[in-house]
Amino acid sequence: MSAQEASTAHLLERPDGAEIHWDSRGEGPLVMVVHHSLWSYPALYEDFMSNMARDHRVVTYAPRGCGPSSRQGPYDPATDAADLAAVAEAGGGAAVAVAIAEGFNRTARVAAERPDLIGHVIAIGPAAAAFLPRVELEGSGVMAASESVIEMLLQMMRTDPRSALRSLLGMINPELSEDEVRDRLAAITQYVSAESVESRTRAWLEDDVSEQARILGERLWITHGGMDPMYEGKMRERVVELYPSARIVALEDGPISRPELTAGLVREVTGR
């Protein structure tokens, strides 16, 4: 295993006693991967991280309630942002953060308040509209704005979290086969605690970081592409209106499916 491929594990103790595990590999400018902690896990982004580790230092971490980190709350946006800030500081700061879906909310908070820790944010989602607060989706007709769909999923998370996750995976990843959905579901349920999923989902739906995103200005890049069943490609114009200084980039087949394109954006930011 090369020096770039080798990963070093670290442990960060928080003031409330929670332990946050984080990993680093490679050398160079700091890139933090802030993954979606509801139905995702770091290994899904291995191709991107391996690419970046050739000339960057790559840091990823397990939020509380995930992986080897403490399975204790609270799972609110402020606590998650404070944990992320602590990891960024431990990693050396001045990071470019690649934030996936719900990971964008905590990243935007840290980057707006502490640009010395996170200088730029590259947000990844299926559609530009995924980064709008939910109130902006009202009346749009997209599936992500449907109260009945959201309430059904929340109720399933309370009564049958595994089935809820399976429904979500099938809904947002229609390209996956049944076997692929089953394998990903097994990995997610092992990595993420059911309690954290329900709590964070509710908090995410109610959260609004549009002010923080506007503060970021040109330091925010919004990337999207690929399958988009929840937003149907709508409301991009509203994203431009709400975040006029942000750079909005559509990537062929999506930023996750084409990790080399996302890596190219990071290198554009860091000058590598």
C-alpha positions as CSV (number, residue, x, y, z in Angstrom):
1,M,0.0,0.0,0.0
2,S,1.4,3.4,-1.0
3,A,1.7,6.4,1.3
4,Q,-1.2,8.0,-0.5
5,E,-3.4,4.9,0.0
6,A,-2.5,4.4,3.7
7,S,-5.1,5.8,6.1
8,T,-4.4,7.0,9.6
9,A,-7.1,6.8,12.2
10,H,-7.6,9.5,14.8
11,L,-9.9,9.9,17.9
12,L,-11.4,13.2,18.9
13,E,-13.1,13.6,22.3
14,R,-15.8,16.2,22.5
15,P,-16.8,18.2,25.6
16,D,-19.9,16.1,26.3
17,G,-17.8,12.9,26.3
18,A,-18.7,11.8,22.8
19,E,-15.8,10.4,20.7
20,I,-15.5,11.3,17.0
21,H,-13.4,9.0,14.8
22,W,-11.8,10.5,11.8
23,D,-9.3,9.3,9.2
24,S,-6.7,11.0,7.0
25,R,-4.6,9.9,4.0
26,G,-2.3,11.6,1.5
27,E,-0.3,14.8,1.6
28,G,-1.1,18.3,0.3
29,P,-3.9,20.8,0.7
30,L,-6.6,19.6,3.0
31,V,-9.8,18.2,1.5
32,M,-12.6,17.1,3.9
33,V,-15.3,14.7,2.7
34,V,-18.5,15.5,4.7
35,H,-20.7,12.6,3.7
36,H,-24.5,12.3,4.0
37,S,-25.0,10.7,7.5
38,L,-28.6,9.5,6.9
39,W,-28.2,6.9,4.3
40,S,-24.6,7.0,3.3
41,Y,-21.1,6.0,4.5
42,P,-17.5,7.0,3.5
43,A,-16.7,3.9,1.4
44,L,-19.2,5.0,-1.2
45,Y,-16.8,7.8,-2.1
46,E,-13.6,5.7,-2.2
47,D,-12.9,6.4,-5.9
48,F,-13.0,10.2,-5.3
49,M,-10.9,9.9,-2.1
50,S,-8.3,7.7,-3.8
51,N,-8.1,10.2,-6.7
52,M,-7.7,13.2,-4.3
53,A,-5.1,11.5,-2.1
54,R,-2.6,11.5,-5.0
55,D,-1.9,15.2,-4.3
56,H,-4.1,16.2,-1.3
57,R,-4.6,15.3,2.3
58,V,-8.0,13.7,2.5
59,V,-10.0,13.7,5.8
60,T,-13.2,11.9,6.4
61,Y,-15.0,11.3,9.7
62,A,-17.9,9.4,11.3
63,P,-20.5,11.8,12.8
64,R,-21.8,10.8,16.2
65,G,-24.3,8.0,15.8
66,C,-22.3,6.6,12.8
67,G,-19.5,4.0,12.4
68,P,-17.1,3.8,15.3
69,S,-18.0,7.2,16.7
70,S,-20.1,7.4,19.9
71,R,-23.7,6.4,19.5
72,Q,-25.0,9.2,21.6
73,G,-26.9,12.4,20.7
74,P,-27.9,15.0,20.4
75,Y,-28.2,14.9,16.6
76,D,-29.2,18.5,16.0
77,P,-27.5,20.8,13.4
78,A,-25.6,22.9,15.9
79,T,-24.0,19.9,17.6
80,D,-23.1,18.3,14.2
81,A,-21.6,21.6,13.1
82,A,-19.5,21.9,16.3
83,D,-18.2,18.4,15.8
84,L,-17.3,19.1,12.2
85,A,-15.5,22.3,13.2
86,A,-13.5,20.3,15.8
87,V,-12.5,17.7,13.2
88,A,-11.5,20.5,10.7
89,E,-9.4,22.2,13.4
90,A,-7.7,18.9,14.4
91,G,-7.0,18.2,10.7
92,G,-5.2,21.6,10.3
93,G,-7.9,23.8,8.9
94,A,-8.0,25.8,5.6
95,A,-9.9,23.0,4.1
96,V,-11.9,22.5,0.9
97,A,-15.0,20.6,2.1
98,V,-16.8,18.3,-0.3
99,A,-20.3,18.1,1.3
100,I,-22.9,15.6,0.2
101,A,-26.6,16.3,0.7
102,E,-27.4,16.7,4.5
103,G,-23.6,17.1,5.1
104,F,-23.9,20.5,3.4
105,N,-26.0,21.9,6.2
106,R,-23.3,21.4,8.9
107,T,-20.6,22.4,6.5
108,A,-22.2,25.7,5.5
109,R,-22.5,26.6,9.2
110,V,-18.9,26.0,9.8
111,A,-17.6,27.6,6.6
112,A,-19.7,30.8,7.2
113,E,-18.6,31.2,10.7
114,R,-15.0,29.9,10.5
115,P,-13.5,30.4,7.0
116,D,-10.1,29.7,8.5
117,L,-11.3,26.1,9.1
118,I,-13.3,25.6,5.9
119,G,-12.4,28.0,3.1
120,H,-14.5,26.6,0.2
121,V,-17.5,24.3,0.0
122,I,-18.2,22.0,-3.0
123,A,-21.8,20.8,-2.4
124,I,-22.9,17.6,-4.0
125,G,-26.5,16.7,-4.7
126,P,-28.8,15.2,-7.3
127,A,-30.1,18.6,-8.3
128,A,-29.3,22.2,-7.6
129,A,-32.7,22.5,-5.9
130,A,-31.5,20.0,-3.2
131,F,-29.8,22.9,-1.5
132,L,-32.9,25.0,-1.2
133,P,-34.6,25.2,2.2
134,R,-37.8,23.1,2.2
135,V,-40.0,26.2,2.4
136,E,-38.7,27.1,-1.1
137,L,-40.1,23.9,-2.5
138,E,-43.7,24.5,-1.4
139,G,-46.0,24.5,-4.3
140,S,-43.4,23.3,-6.8
141,G,-44.9,19.9,-7.4
142,V,-41.7,18.0,-7.0
143,M,-41.6,14.8,-5.0
144,A,-39.3,16.3,-2.4
145,A,-42.0,18.8,-1.5
146,S,-44.8,16.2,-1.0
147,E,-46.0,16.3,2.5
148,S,-47.6,12.9,2.1
149,V,-44.3,11.3,0.9
150,I,-42.3,12.9,3.7
151,E,-44.8,12.0,6.4
152,M,-44.9,8.4,5.2
153,L,-41.1,8.1,5.3
154,L,-41.0,9.7,8.8
155,Q,-43.6,7.3,10.1
156,M,-41.8,4.3,8.7
157,M,-38.6,5.6,10.3
158,R,-40.3,5.4,13.7
159,T,-41.9,2.0,13.2
160,D,-39.7,0.2,10.7
161,P,-36.4,2.1,10.0
162,R,-35.0,-0.6,7.8
163,S,-38.0,-0.5,5.4
164,A,-37.8,3.3,5.4
165,L,-34.2,3.2,4.3
166,R,-34.9,0.6,1.7
167,S,-37.7,2.8,0.2
168,L,-35.4,5.8,0.2
169,L,-32.6,4.0,-1.5
170,G,-34.9,2.7,-4.2
171,M,-36.4,6.2,-4.7
172,I,-33.2,8.2,-4.9
173,N,-31.2,5.5,-6.7
174,P,-33.5,4.0,-9.4
175,E,-30.4,2.8,-11.3
176,L,-29.5,0.3,-8.6
177,S,-30.5,-3.3,-9.0
178,E,-32.3,-5.2,-6.2
179,D,-29.0,-6.9,-5.2
180,E,-27.2,-3.5,-5.1
181,V,-30.0,-2.0,-3.0
182,R,-29.8,-4.9,-0.6
183,D,-26.0,-4.7,-0.2
184,R,-26.1,-1.0,0.3
185,L,-28.9,-1.3,2.8
186,A,-26.9,-3.8,4.8
187,A,-23.8,-1.5,4.9
188,I,-25.9,1.5,5.9
189,T,-27.8,-0.2,8.7
190,Q,-24.5,-1.4,10.1
191,Y,-22.9,2.0,9.9
192,V,-25.8,4.3,11.0
193,S,-27.9,4.0,14.2
194,A,-31.6,4.1,13.6
195,E,-32.0,6.8,16.3
196,S,-29.6,9.2,14.6
197,V,-31.4,8.7,11.2
198,E,-34.8,9.6,12.5
199,S,-33.5,12.6,14.5
200,R,-31.3,14.0,11.8
201,T,-34.0,13.5,9.1
202,R,-36.4,15.6,11.1
203,A,-33.8,18.3,11.8
204,W,-32.7,18.3,8.2
205,L,-36.3,18.9,6.9
206,E,-36.7,21.8,9.2
207,D,-33.3,23.3,8.7
208,D,-32.5,26.4,6.7
209,V,-28.9,27.4,5.9
210,S,-29.7,29.8,3.1
211,E,-28.2,32.7,5.1
212,Q,-25.0,30.8,5.6
213,A,-24.9,29.9,1.9
214,R,-25.3,33.5,0.9
215,I,-22.4,34.4,3.3
216,L,-20.2,31.9,1.5
217,G,-20.7,33.8,-1.8
218,E,-18.1,32.7,-4.3
219,R,-16.7,30.2,-1.9
220,L,-19.7,28.0,-2.6
221,W,-19.9,25.6,-5.5
222,I,-23.1,23.6,-6.1
223,T,-22.6,20.5,-8.2
224,H,-25.3,18.3,-9.5
225,G,-26.3,15.8,-12.2
226,G,-27.3,12.2,-12.8
227,M,-30.6,10.7,-11.6
228,D,-33.0,13.3,-10.1
229,P,-36.3,11.6,-9.2
230,M,-36.9,13.8,-6.1
231,Y,-36.5,17.3,-7.8
232,E,-37.1,16.5,-11.4
233,G,-34.6,19.1,-12.6
234,K,-36.8,22.0,-11.5
235,M,-36.1,25.3,-9.6
236,R,-32.5,25.8,-10.7
237,E,-33.4,29.4,-11.5
238,R,-34.5,29.9,-7.9
239,V,-31.1,28.6,-6.7
240,V,-29.4,31.2,-8.8
241,E,-31.6,33.9,-7.4
242,L,-31.1,32.8,-3.8
243,Y,-27.3,32.2,-4.1
244,P,-26.3,34.7,-6.8
245,S,-22.5,34.5,-6.2
246,A,-22.3,30.7,-6.0
247,R,-20.9,28.7,-8.8
248,I,-23.5,26.1,-10.1
249,V,-22.0,23.2,-12.1
250,A,-23.9,20.4,-13.8
251,L,-21.6,17.3,-14.1
252,E,-22.3,14.6,-16.6
253,D,-23.8,11.5,-15.0
254,G,-23.5,13.2,-11.6
255,P,-20.7,14.2,-9.2
256,I,-20.7,10.8,-7.4
257,S,-20.8,8.6,-10.5
258,R,-18.0,10.7,-12.1
259,P,-15.6,11.3,-9.2
260,E,-12.8,12.4,-11.5
261,L,-14.9,15.4,-12.5
262,T,-15.5,16.4,-8.9
263,A,-11.8,15.9,-8.1
264,G,-11.1,18.3,-11.0
265,L,-13.2,21.0,-9.4
266,V,-11.3,20.6,-6.1
267,R,-8.0,20.9,-7.9
268,E,-9.3,24.0,-9.6
269,V,-10.0,25.5,-6.2
270,T,-6.7,24.5,-4.6
271,G,-4.5,25.2,-7.7
272,R,-3.4,21.6,-8.0
